[in-house]
Amino acid sequence: MTASIEVHLTPDYLSESLRRDVKEGLTSTPKSLPPKWFYDADGSVLFERITTLPEYYPFRAEREILAARSAEIAATTKAHTLIELGSGSSEKTRLLLDALRDAGTLHDLVPLDVSETALREAADTLAADYPALRVHGVVADFTAHMDQIEGEAPRLVAFLGGTIGNLLPDERARFLSEVGAVLGEGEWLLLGADLVKSPDVLLRAYDDAAGVTAEFNRNVLRVLNRELGADFLVSEFEHVAVWDPEREWIEMRLRAREQMSVTVPALGLDVRFDKGEEMRTEISAKFRREVIERELTAAGFEQTSRWTDAEGRFSLVLARAE
């Protein structure tokens, strides 16, 4: 069975979003860029390398939980539809898919992603590997198009990888509320969230010895150079990872090694960087148990189960829409 694809984005949605985000971010004080622009083809390859690094525990920790708990998740949810926010044919997704298939309840798989190319590739692979399932890909932005979630009830929305931590608190609250509003009573959200831990462990995870995360961080400048005609000297920006103990999040930043001016012709911008000036490119919030539960409750969910890996580094939460 082949996958079907539904497109909810206009052809210029991504380019318009990039222009808007970059103009707003580069003219703000301090400067910032959203992390979603890391993930062109090169950025995606770099991130896959990051997940294999010894310092980067989140991928392995979440996989450990899913390996131990997917059968329990399948038995509890009895989901007919699995909706994955962020298309993927990864090992972690397949652990959940296998458990739901083996439980005999799953009929539909709905991967959602902003990249039509990545989505088609993932959806076709999954359709070939799970021929008994209907695979229906949705090209959409989960931060703006949650109302496009469909599928046969009961549905299980999987938002894995700790990606929830990349959203600012107000964005996070809005996103969770939108998921809660879309799901019917008794439907499910499976949420992966990284936990607060030693700053040393966190900083190593976001500033690895091999420098892969540094190249991933600088890749956003290559995206701006290619897509907007900008003239960032990529090598003149240093990767910085900082733990904010008050907000309990990691910030990734790019620090200008020298004073410089950057032009962005597509936006008509000339941007000045002072020597040592830092531009934020990502936050990655880390959570305490009570914060996750409180935010889910505020969004209309009841937390029914919570698991961690053996070392207590990462959390997987199953919540039911009320």
N, C-alpha and C positions, 0 to 999 in steps of 0.2 A: 504494500500500500504506500502510495506517495503522499508527501505532506502537502497540505494546502496552506496558502499564505494570504493574509489579509493586511493591507497597508492602510494605516490611518495617518500617515505623515505626508505632507506635501513634498514634492521633489526638492524644494529649497529649504525645508524645515531645519536641517542640521546646519546649513551654511548661515541662515538667518540667526539661529540660536548662538552659533559661534561668534558672529559679529556682535550681537547684543552683549554676550557675556564678556567678550574681550574689551569692548569699548567701556562698559561699566567698570570692569575690574582694573584696567590700566589707568583710569581717570579717578579712581578712588584713593583714599589715604587711610591706611596703607594699601598698596596695590595687592590684588589677588586674582586668581583664576580658578574656575571650578575644576575638580579632578576628572570630570567625565571626558575632558579633551586630551587626557593621556592616551586614550585607547584607539589610536589608529592601528594599522596592521603591525607596525614596528613596536608600538607600545604594548599591544596585546601579547606579542612574543616575549617582550621583556618581563611582563607581569607573570607569564607562565614560568619563566626562569626564577622569578622571585619566590614563587610558591614551593620551589624545590630547595631553597637555600636553608642551611641548618638554623639560621637565626630566625627565620620566618615561620613561627609556630602555628598561626591561625588556620592555615589550610589543613595541616595534619591533625590538629586538635578537633576541628569540625568533622573531618572524615572519620576520626575515631568514634565520635559520638554517633554519627549516622550508621556506621557499621554495627554498633551495639544496639541502636534504638529504632532503626527503620521499620523492623517488623512490628514493634509496639506502636509506632506512629500509624502504620497501615491498619492495624487492628482497631485502633481508637477512632480514627477518622472515617474509615470505610469510604474513602474518597472515590468518586466516579471520575473526577477531573483533577489533574495536577496542573497548576499554573505556575510556571517558573519565571520570575522577574529577572531578566538578564538571560539571554539564550545560552544554552550550554549542553554539551554532550559529555560533561566531565564525569570523572569517577564518582564524585560525591552525588551528583544528580542520579546516576545510575543505581547507586545503592538504594535510594528512595524509590526509584522506578521499579526496580526488581522486587522490592518488598510489596509494593502496591499491586504489581502484576501477580505475584505469587499468592496474595490474599484474595485475588479474583474479583476485586471491586472496580479496578481502574479501567475506564473506557477511553478517556480522552487525555491527551497531553497538549498543553497550550504554552509554548515558550514565547516570551515577549522580549523584544529588544529594539533599540533605536536603529541599529544597523541592519539594513535589509540583506546585505551580502552575508554577514555573519549569521543572521537568523536563518536564511535559506540553507546555508551549509549545515548548520546544526540540526535543523528540522529534517532535512533529507537523510542525514546520518541516523537520527533517532527513528525515523519512519522505517528505514531499512533494518535496523537492529531490533525494533519492536513492532513487527508487522501486524500484530493483533490490535494495536492501538490506533486510534485516529489522532494524527498529529496535525495540529492547526496552529501555525505560527502567526503572531500578531506583531507587525512593525509599528511600534508606538513608544512613547516616552512615559515610563512609569511615574515620573514626577508630575505629569500633566494629563495623562490619559487613562487613569484607573477605571474610568467608566466604560472602557472598551473590554473589560474582563467579562467573558461569557463562559459557557460550558455547562454540562449537566451537573446538577447538584447531587450530593454534597461536593463542594469544591475545596481544594486545599491549595492555598497560595504559599509558595516557598520563596522566601527572600533570604538567601544564604550568603556566606562569605564575610559577614560583618559589614556589608555595604551600608546598612542602616547608620553606621557610625560616620559615614561621609556626609551625612545631612546635618545642617545646622539645627539647633533645637526647635526652632519654629517650623523649619521645613520637615523635620521628623514628625512633629505633632500633626502637621497637615497631611502628610503622607499616610500615617497610620489611621487617621480619621477617615481618609478617603477609602482606604482598603476596608475599614469597618463598615462604611456606608454602602459599599458595593456588595459585600458578602451578606447573604441571608443569615437569619438566626440558625445557629448550629453548624455553620460552615467554619473553615479553619484557616489559621495563619501559622506557618512554621518560620520562626525568626532566628537567624544566627546573629549573635552579638558577642563581641570580644569583651573581656572582663578587665577591670582595673587590677593592676599588678605592679611589680617592681618597675620603676622607671628605667632601670638598667636593661631589663629584659625587653621592654617596649622600644627603647632607643636602638638597641641592636637589631630588632626586627625591621626598623625603618631606616637603618643606616648600616647595611651589611658590609662586611670586610671586603668582599669582592667588588663592591661598587655598582652592583646591578641596579639597586634602587636609585642611586644617583643618576644613572643613565635614563632610567624610567622617568624620573622627575624632570630632567632636562629635555626629554622628548616632547613635552608640551610646547617648548619653544620651536622645535622643528616643525610641529604641526602649524603653528602661527606663521612661520616663515613660508611654508608651502601653500597654505590655504589663503593667507591674507597678504602675501608679498612682504612680510615683515623682514627686517634685517638684524634680528637678534644674533649676536656672536655667542653661540651656544656654549662654547668652552669657557667663556668669561663669566659664567654663572656657576656658583658653588652650591651643591646640595647641602641642605641643613635640615635636621630633624630635632624638634624641641618638644619636651613634655610640659604641658600646661597643668600644674597641679590643682588650680582652682576650678577650671572647666573640665578637668580630667579627660583631656584629649591630646593626641599627638598632632603637631602641626608639621607638615613638610613645607619647606620654603626654598626659594632660590635667591641666593645672595650675590649681588653684583661685585665682582672682584675689583673693578675700577669704575670711575665715573664715566658715564656714556649716555649717548642719545640713540634712541631706537625709533625708526619710522615704520608705520603700519599703513601703507598706501591705500589698502582697501577701505580703511576707516578714516583716512585723512588725518591720522594722528602722528604727532611727534612726542615721544615720551622720554623724559629724562630720568636716569637712575644715578643716584649718588653712590660713591664708593661705599660698600658695606650695606647698602639698602637691601632689604629683604622683601620678597613678594611671596605671599602665601599661595600654595598650589593645592593643598589638601588638608582637611582635618580628618582625624580618625578617632572618634569618641570611643572611650572605654566605659563600660557600664558596671554598676552595682546591681545586685539582684532586685533590691527594692525600687530602683529607678526604672528598670525594665517593666516590672509589674505595674507600677504607678502609671507609666505612659500608656501601656496597653489598656488598662482600665479606663483611662481618660478617653481613649479612642473607641470604646465600646466592646472591648474584648474581656473575656475571663481567662486568665492563665490557668491551664489545667495540668501541664507538666513542664518540668525544667530539668535539664540534664547538663552536666559538664564532662569534659574529658577527665582522665585519671588525675591529672595535675591541677585541675581547677583553673585552667587558663581561658577557656572559651565556653560559651553557653549556647544551648539550643533550647528554644522555648516553643511549646505548642499552646496556642490560644484559640478559644472558640468565640465566634461572634455572638453577641447577645441580642 
